[in-house]
């Protein structure tokens, strides 16, 4: 065989071998073969077994755009998008997931699950087992937002949002708005496994719609957990105090009526930072909380002239007092539940690891009696474009 024929044979052999690799995506999974879960709710049945409910999003055409059996159709864009809710109980959450898969003609896909909701009854019994499954399963998204709902979590999944496509989109955007607590699955697991074994989660309630509008979910403060069980709730006002202590408040509007005047002044938070400084002197435990904020005045209905430095200085003092009042209220509520949801235990562990190791078993005795010193520094960066209000307070 001459050189030319040899090259031709080798070239044909080369292309033949490579053609075997062009067989296409033999292990492909089409979107139409998946049951894409966008939100999951976990409840406790009357028999005290977990029940898993999922909100499944698909692009199935729905000519009428109306409600389907077992699901809620998306009313936007002619009803092409449909969100369906399915539920299955089980001995464990893994068993419920297996039963749920047998109910569905498509393969369950958790990759887009961005919301986890625990029902009230389950939260009071304990969410340890569900958290164990959700954090161990490789398909779950640890950055998904976590909520505890009043009543059944399944009822929240059945709601039809008026703006977003799915209830998962609605809850995710509410959490990202930074006006309330934003807790992820990873953060919840870390709090439950932390030094204090206490955690805090946004509390959801279903509010009736206005006139002919549909009901909608609303964050109404927070739920407190100790050793994985819900032990109480904190209202919206005090939850802001919790957020100050946890250094998690990034967006807020604070309104109050200044002393010796009528009307209100509203402040918009621009920057905030909270530092925890623990101290141990013999057997005396204390912690200093230093809060620094920068704020703008966005509305003034009083007769105060905000171009006068003395008035601005007085408002800075009163704003600091308002923040301290929220923080003290949050501290009181947490102490009544003996739940360190602020990260105080972790702060002591980081600064005094040896002392903490000897005293960690007594933290439930130390925390309710812990001395907390507040140091608040508030700065009004911009008082606004005008001095006195354009309206006269009545």
Residue, then its C-alpha position, 0 to 999 in steps of 0.5 A: x500500500x503506497x503512502x497516498x492510500x495509507x493516508x486515505x485509509x487513516x483519514x477515513x478511520x479517523x472520521x469514522x471513530x469521531x462520528x461515533x461521538x456525534x450520536x447526540x445527547x443520548x442522556x438528555x432530559x427535555x423540559x417537557x419531561x420534568x416536573x419543575x418544583x418552584x416551591x415546597x410546603x411541609x405540613x403535619x397530618x392528623x396522624x402526625x406524619x409529614x406531608x409534602x406539597x409542591x408547586x410545579x411550574x410548566x409551560x403546558x398550553x391552557x387555552x382558557x387560562x382558567x383553573x385546572x383540577x388540582x392546580x392554579x393557572x397563570x392568568x398572564x399572557x393568555x394562560x400559557x403558564x400553569x402552576x399545579x399543586x400536588x401533595x403526598x404524605x409519608x412516614x418520612x419526608x423522603x418517603x413522601x417524596x417517593x410517593x409524590x414521584x409515583x403520582x406524577x407523570x414527569x420526573x421531579x426536578x428540585x433545581x428551581x425550588x426557591x421557597x420552603x414553607x413549614x406549616x404551623x403544626x409541624x413547626x411546633x412539633x419540630x422541623x429537625x427531620x425535614x431540615x435533615x432531609x433538605x440539607x442532606x439531599x443533593x438536589x435541594x437549593x440551600x439558598x432557597x428562602x424559608x418561611x413558617x406559615x400560620x395554618x397549613x403551608x399547602x394553603x400558601x402554595x395554592x394562592x395565585x399571585x396577581x403580579x408574579x408568575x408563581x407563588x415562589x416568585x412572589x415570596x422570593x421577591x418579598x424576601x429580597x426586598x430587605x424590609x423583613x427577615x430574609x432567611x435561607x435554608x442554609x442559614x436556618x440549618x446553621x442557626x439550628x446547629x449553632x451554639x445557642x440552638x435557636x433560630x428565627x424565621x419569617x412568619x407568613x399569614x394569608x391576607x384577604x384580597x381587596x374587594x374582588x382580588x385574590x388573597x395574598x401571603x404577607x410577612x407578619x413578623x417572625x417565628x422563634x425556634x429553640x432546639x428545632x421547635x417553634x416556641x413563640x412569635x415576634x411581631x413586626x415592630x420587634x422583629x425590626x429590633x431583631x434585625x438591628x441586633x443581627x446586623x441584617x437591616x439594610x432598608x427601612x423607613x422609620x416614622x415617629x412624632x418628635x417631642x414638643x411638636x405635632x406631626x411626624x418625621x420619616x427617616x430613610x435608612x441609608x447605611x447601618x452596621x451593628x457590632x457585638x462586643x462580648x465581655x467576661x469578668x470573672x463570672x459576670x457576662x455582658x455584651x455591648x451592642x454598637x449600632x451606627x446608622x446614616x439616614x435621610x429625612x424624606x418627610x416632615x409634617x411638623x413645624x420644625x425647621x430642618x435647616x437648623x442644626x439644633x433641630x437636626x441634632x435633636x432628631x438624631x437623638x430621638x431616632x437613636x431612642x426609637x431604635x433602642x426601644x425596638x432593640x430592647x423590646x426584641x431582647x425582652x421577647x427573646x429572653x422570655x422564650x430563652x432563645x438567643x436569636x441574635x448570635x450572642x453565643x457565637x460572639x462569646x465563643x469567638x472571643x473566649x473559646x476556652x471559657x465558652x467550652x467550660x460554660x456552654x452547658x449553662x448558656x440557657x441560664x446565662x442568656x436571660x440574665x446577660x447584661x446588654x449595653x446599647x451604644x447607638x450613633x445615628x447621623x442624619x446625612x441629608x435633611x431634605x431640600x426644604x427647611x420648614x414643612x410646606x404644610x402646617x400641622x393641625 
